[in-house]
Amino acid sequence: MSMMLEHWNDDKMDALDAKVDGLDRRIDGLDRRVDSLDRRMGRGFERVDDRFDRMQWTMIQCSAVIIAALIGLIATQL
């Protein structure tokens, strides 16, 4: 009886080992997909950062023009 139980346990362990190996392969595939997605998102965020930098520079330029115009308006009214 104990030999039969031992054989049954070995078969169960082998089946479990095969399932775990399958999960490892699936996880490795998922890791590659996540890494690919991470690289694509990084490139997208770089483009967004560039756009925000240009928008900030444009706002600074517009503010400088408005301040200069106000100073000119005040100077001409005195």
C-alpha positions as CSV (number, residue, x, y, z in Angstrom):
1,M,0.0,0.0,0.0
2,S,2.8,2.4,0.8
3,M,4.5,1.7,-2.5
4,M,1.2,2.6,-4.3
5,L,0.8,5.7,-2.3
6,E,4.4,6.7,-3.0
7,H,4.0,6.2,-6.7
8,W,0.7,8.2,-6.6
9,N,2.5,11.1,-4.9
10,D,5.3,11.0,-7.4
11,D,2.9,11.2,-10.3
12,K,1.1,14.1,-8.6
13,M,4.4,15.9,-8.0
14,D,5.4,15.4,-11.6
15,A,2.1,16.8,-12.8
16,L,2.5,19.8,-10.5
17,D,6.1,20.4,-11.8
18,A,4.8,20.4,-15.3
19,K,2.1,23.0,-14.4
20,V,4.7,25.2,-12.7
21,D,7.0,25.0,-15.7
22,G,4.0,26.1,-17.9
23,L,3.3,29.0,-15.6
24,D,7.0,30.0,-15.7
25,R,6.9,30.2,-19.5
26,R,3.7,32.2,-19.4
27,I,5.2,34.7,-16.9
28,D,8.4,35.0,-19.0
29,G,6.2,35.9,-22.0
30,L,4.3,38.4,-19.9
31,D,7.5,40.0,-18.7
32,R,8.6,40.5,-22.2
33,R,5.3,42.1,-23.1
34,V,5.5,44.4,-20.1
35,D,9.0,45.4,-20.9
36,S,8.0,46.3,-24.5
37,L,5.0,48.3,-23.2
38,D,7.3,50.1,-20.7
39,R,9.7,51.1,-23.6
40,R,6.8,52.4,-25.7
41,M,5.3,54.4,-22.8
42,G,8.8,55.9,-22.1
43,R,9.0,57.2,-25.6
44,G,5.5,58.6,-25.4
45,F,6.2,60.4,-22.2
46,E,9.4,61.9,-23.7
47,R,7.2,63.4,-26.5
48,V,4.7,64.7,-23.9
49,D,7.6,66.3,-21.9
50,D,8.9,68.0,-25.0
51,R,5.4,69.4,-25.7
52,F,5.1,70.7,-22.2
53,D,8.6,72.3,-22.4
54,R,7.6,74.1,-25.6
55,M,4.3,75.2,-24.1
56,Q,6.1,76.6,-21.0
57,W,8.6,78.5,-23.2
58,T,5.7,80.0,-25.2
59,M,3.9,81.1,-22.1
60,I,7.1,82.8,-20.8
61,Q,7.5,84.6,-24.1
62,C,3.9,85.7,-24.1
63,S,4.2,86.9,-20.5
64,A,7.3,88.9,-21.4
65,V,5.5,90.6,-24.3
66,I,2.5,91.4,-22.2
67,I,4.7,92.9,-19.4
68,A,6.7,94.9,-22.0
69,A,3.4,96.2,-23.5
70,L,2.1,97.2,-20.1
71,I,5.4,99.0,-19.3
72,G,5.2,100.8,-22.6
73,L,1.6,101.8,-22.1
74,I,2.4,103.1,-18.6
75,A,5.4,105.0,-19.9
76,T,3.5,106.7,-22.7
77,Q,0.7,107.8,-20.3
78,L,3.0,109.6,-17.9
